[in-house]
Amino acid sequence: MKVTVVGGGIAGLTCALSLHAAGFPARVYEGARTVEAVGVGINLLPHAVRELAELGLAGELAFIALPPHRLSYRDRTGEPVWEEPLGLTAGYRWPQYSVHRGHLQMTLLAAVRERLGPDSVRTGLRFQRFEQSADGVRSHFLDRASGLPVVDDADVLVGCDGVDSAVRAQLHPDEGAPNRNGVHMWRGVARHPHVLGGRSIVVAGGTPGAKFVAYPIEDPAAEGGEPLLNWVLEVRHGPSGPPADGPGPGGTGRRVTTAEARAALASWDLPWIDLAALVERSPAILEYPMLDRDPLPRWSFGRVTLLGDAAHPMFPMGMNGGSQSVVDTRVLAWCLARESGPVAALRRYDGMRREVVNAVVTANRDLGPEEIIARAADRGGPLPTAHADRIAHRYRELAQATVAQVNTHPSWTVPHPAGEPVR
């Protein structure tokens, strides 16, 4: 069974690795001319790290990523509101990781090319449309370099092409643009001394549009160097210019000036971080709108399905978007291996994942676990610890990411006749 994967981001590359591990040949088509190590930080929660480890990537992740030990919610003056342990410290059998998104993508790309072959990822091919029959799916692409059409025939088509998914647009042609909540994220990375012990994810402030986030994603390469800190400032305003790659949500982001960032952070008083230095040391500060889409009633249509942000783009509460995408890929490959045909497999995948992740999308609209910090800001002080713990646990349970759920659920790895997954 041959699978065409549209999109060469984290979801698409992990999808290819999951399919290969289950014994299915896959080819990834990416619209960008090259895949480069760009972007800022991302968190992989233990339920995603488990899946990547079972794909044989535990060593690579440990090399490129840092394991945060705690999540610390703070108010605008930097005082603690609530904290919880993360990863191994919380009792998971797998760590949580903070990592540069570009480094993660390049690691996945190298693994795909090594395992599936050097031609397994084709770049510069923009997806146009598909047509399917009882026997297969034909995908049409435009070669951006030559302007010529390219056709691909496969048994299954998986749309992993993000919030602006062209595959989703063909499946749901009347949907329209993504939803915006009026919040813009100013994102950057900078060399800066460790804050709060050096293994903390810090979220300060309150409601969306009034938050500051910081966490390390890389330790210094040499003694005496400084860690690489990922930071996000949420602001609520209309964008003052178009994204660098055009007006759509998928652009690389409008460049924010150092003066703008300094002015926006002037009202913050966080004694454990030098905000002025953070801004000055950031090579680029980019603005992204906070986006999601309404949960879909259906992902799978015959031999075509959606995965990751193409299926369930969500507001970034609870650090769950990328992690849920990784789980998607493993469940999809498992279903393809378990069912007698692709149509039944995609239907089963849809039934197993869609309602679960749609619930996370909806919960993130209600702030997810960050309800804790928003309520604390409203009441002028921390919530009772038991109340905050209940909010956090409820969200983890909804996302199928409690310690018990992650540590004990059966593996999605598909056994092969020799007893080992394909590597």
N, C-alpha and C positions, 0 to 999 in steps of 0.2 A: 504494500500500500504506500503510494507516494503522496507526500504532503507538501503543499506550497504554503509558505509563511510570508505574509506581507508585513514588513516592518523589521528593521534591524536594530531596534533598541533593546533594552534589558529584557522585556517580555518576549520579543521575537527570538532573540538568541537563546534564552533559557528554554523556550518552546522547542527549538531545534535540538538542543541537548537532551531534553526529556524524550522527544520522539525517537531520537537515535538510541537512547538507553533502553527504550522499549522495543527496539528492533525495526523502526520505520525510517526509511530514507526521507530526508527533508531538504528543501532548498529555500533560503531566505532571500527575499527581494527587498532592497532598501532604496528609497528615492534619493537620498543624499548621494552626492558623487563619491564621497569618502566617509568612512567612519573614523571619527577623531575623538580623542580624550578630552571632551569639553564638558562643562557643567559645574555643578557645585556638589554639596553633600547630599547623601541619602542614607536612611537607616533601614537595615534589614533586621526584622524581628526574628526571634528564635524559630517561629514556625516556617519562615522562609529559609533561614540558615540550615535547618534540618534538611530541607529538600535539596538545597545546593550541595550540602555535604554528602547526601546519598547519591548525588550525581558525580561524586568524586572531586569536588572543588574545595574541600575543607582547608587544605594546605594553602591554596591560592588565596582564599579569603583571609586567612590568618596573616598572610604576608602583606596584603594591600590595605587592610582595614584595622580599625581600633575597636575593642569591645568596651562600650560604656558600662559603668557599674551601677549608676543610679540616674533617675529622672528627678529633677528638682524644679518645682514650681515656685516662682518668686513674685513679689509684688513690684510695683514700679520703682520702689526704693531699694530693691535687692534683697528684702527680707524674706525668709522662707514662708511658704504657704502650705506646702505638702511635698513629701518625697516618697519614692518607692525604689526598691532595688530592681535591677534589670539583669536579664540574661542568666549566666551561671550563678550570679549572686542571689538571684531570686529563686533558684532551684530548678531552672531549666537544664536539660541535658545538653543543650546547644547554646552558644553565646548569642547575644545581640551584637550587631556590627554597625559602626558608623564608617562610611567610606565615600571617597570621591566618586561621583557618578561616572565620570569619564574613565577612571581607572577600572571600575567594575565592568563597564561596557567593553573595554579593550580586553580584559581578562576573559570574559565570556566569548568574545569574538575569536581570540586565539584558541580557545578550547573547541569551538565549533569547527574552525578550519583544520585543526589537528585531527579531530575525530571523524568529521564528515567529509573532509577533503578541501583543498584550497579553493575550489569553485562552488562551495556550498553557500557562500554569501555573495550575491551579485548586487553591486551598487550602481547608482545613477539610473535606476529603472523605476519610474513613477507609475504606480498602479492606476489603471484607467477604469476597468470594469471586469466583470466575470459573467460567464453563462454556464449553467450546469445542465446535465442530462442524467438519465438513470445510470449512466456508466462513468461519469466523471465530471470534472470542473475545468473549464478553460479560462485562464486569466490573461488579461491584456495589459501590457505595460508600454510606456513610452521611454525609449532610450534618450536620456537628456543630452547626451553628447552628439548623437547622430540625428536625432529627431525621428528615427525609424521605430515602427511598432515591433514589439517582442511578444510572442505568445508562449504560454506555458500550460501544459496539460498535466493534471494530477487527479488523484482520487479524492483529496480533501483540500479545502482552502481555509486557512486560519488568518483572520484579520487581527494583527497585533500592531496596528498603525496609529495608535494613540488617540487623544481626545478629538482630533479632527479626522478620524478614520474614514477613508474613502470606501472601505468595505462596508462599514456600518451605514454610511450614507446610501449605498445601494440597497441594503436590506431594509432600511427605515427612511425612505426618501423624503418624508414630510416632517422630519424631526426639527430641522433648523439648527441655529447656532447654540453653542454651550451656554449654560447659565452662569451668570456673574453675580457675586454678592457685594460688589462695590469695593472689595479689598484688593490691594496690590501688594505683592511681596517684593521687597528690595533685597536681593540676595548677593552675597559676596563671600570670598575666602581671603584670609590674610594670615601672615605669620604673626603670632601673638603668644605671650606666655600662657601656660595652662591656667584655667580658672576653676576654682572650687575643687581642687584635688586632681584635675586633669582627666578624669574619666566620668564626667557628668554631662548630661544633656540638660541645659537650662532653658526654661520657658518662663519669661517674665512678663508681667502686665495683666491683661484681663481678656476682654472680648476680642473677636477678630477685628483687625484694624488698629489694635492697641497692644501689640505684643512684640517682644524681642526674643529671638531664639539663638542659642549658640552651643556648639559642641565641636570637639576636635575630630579631625578625620585623618590626620597623619602626624606621626611623631617626627622630630628632626632626624635628618639622615646623618648628621655629624654632631659630635659633642659640642655643646655651646650654641647649637642652633635652636630655633623656636618652632613649636608645633604649628601645623596648619589648622586654623580655626574656621569652621563654616558658620556663617551668621545670616540671620533673616530679620528684617524689620518689616512689620506689617503697617501699611498706611491706608487710609480710606480717602480716596480722591479720584477724580477723573484723570486718565493718563495724559501727560502733557506732550506726548509725541508718539509716533507710530513705533512698533517694534522694529528692531534692526533688520529683520528678514521679511517685513511686510506687515500688514494690519491684522492678520489672522492670529488666533491664540497660539498657534504652533510656531511662531517666530522665536528668535533667540532672545528677545526681550529688549526693551528700550534701555539705552545706557543712561544711568542716573549719575549726575555730576557729584563730585566730592562735596561741593558747597550745599547741594540739596540734601545729601545724606547727613552732613554735619548739622544743618538746621533742623532736620526732623528728629535727630537724636539729642538735641540740646536740652529738651525737657526731661530726659531720662537721668536717673541718679542711681547707677549700679556700681557700688564701690569696689567690686571684685573684678572689674574689667575696664580697660582704658578705651572707651568708645571712640574718642577722637583718633587715637592711634590705629584702631581697627579700620576706620574709614580711610585714613591716609595710606595705609599699607595694602589696601585691596586693589589689585590691578584693574578690576572692572567690577562695577556694581550694576546689576541688571534688574529691570522691573518686569514682573510677570503678574498678570491678573489671576486671582483665585477663581478657579472654574470647576464646575461639575456638569453632569447631564442627568436628566431624569432617569430613574431605573427603568430598564426595558422589560416588557412582558415576554421577550423571547430573544435568545442569542443565536440559536442554531436553526438554519433553514436547509434541510436536505444535507448536502455535503459541505456546507459553508457555515462557519461559526466565528465568534468573536472571543477575544481574550485580552486581559489586562485593561489598560486605559481605553482601548477601543470598546470594551464591553461595559466597564464600570468606572469611568473617571469620577474622582471624589475630591472634596475639599480636604486639604492636608491636615486633618486632625488625627492624632493617635498614631502617626507614622505608619499607616497601614496600606497605602496604595500600591507601592512596589512589592511589598511582601505578599499581598493577596494575588498579585499577578504571577509570582513565582509558583504559588500553590496551584493556580489555574493550570499551569503548564503540566504539572505532574498528574493532576486528575484527568486532564484531557488525554495524555498518553496512556494512562491506566485504562480509561474507558475504551480507547481504540483497540487495546490489546485484549480486553475482556469480552467485547461484543462481536457478533458474527459479521457485522458490516458497518461501514462508516456512518450511515444515516442513523442507525440505532445507537452507535457510540456517541455521536454528537448530541443526540437527544438525551442520552443518559448524563453526559457531562453537563448539559444545560440544567437538567434537573438537580444535579448534585451541587452545583456552584452558584447558579444565578440568584436564588432567593437568599442564600447566605451573604453574598457580597452586596446585593441590593440593600440588605438591612444595614450593612456598614455604611454605604453611601448615605442612607437616610439618617443614621446616627451621627454621621459627621456634619450634616446640616444642623444638627442640634448640639454641635461642639464636641461630640464624642467625650473622651476623658477630660478634655479641656474645659468642660462644664465646671470642674473643680476650681480652676483658677478664675473663671468668669464669675462664679458665685462668690468667691472670696473677695473679688474686687467690688462687687455690688454691696456686700455686707460690711466692708471695711476691715476684714480680718479673716483668718483661716477658718474653714469649716471644721466641725468636730472630726477627729481622725477617722472614726468608724464610718461616718457619712461619706467622706472622701474615698475611703477604701471601697465602699459599696459601689460608688460611681465607676471607679477604675475597674473593679472586678466585673461589673455588669457589661462594660464595653469589651473587655477581653473575652468574656464568655460568648458574646454576640459574634465576635470575629473568629471564634473557635481557636483562641490563642491563650487560654489559661495554661498554667504549668501542667496540670493533669491532662488537658486535651492534647497538648503538644507532645508530652513525654510518652503517652500511652497509645496514641492512635496507631493502627496498623500502617506499615510502610506502603507507599504508592509504587515502590520499585517493582517492576515486572520481572519475575524470574524467567530465565531461559533454560532450554534443555540441559545445558551444562551446569545450571545452578547459579550462574553469575549473570548480572546485567551486561548488556553490550557497552563497551567503553571505547 
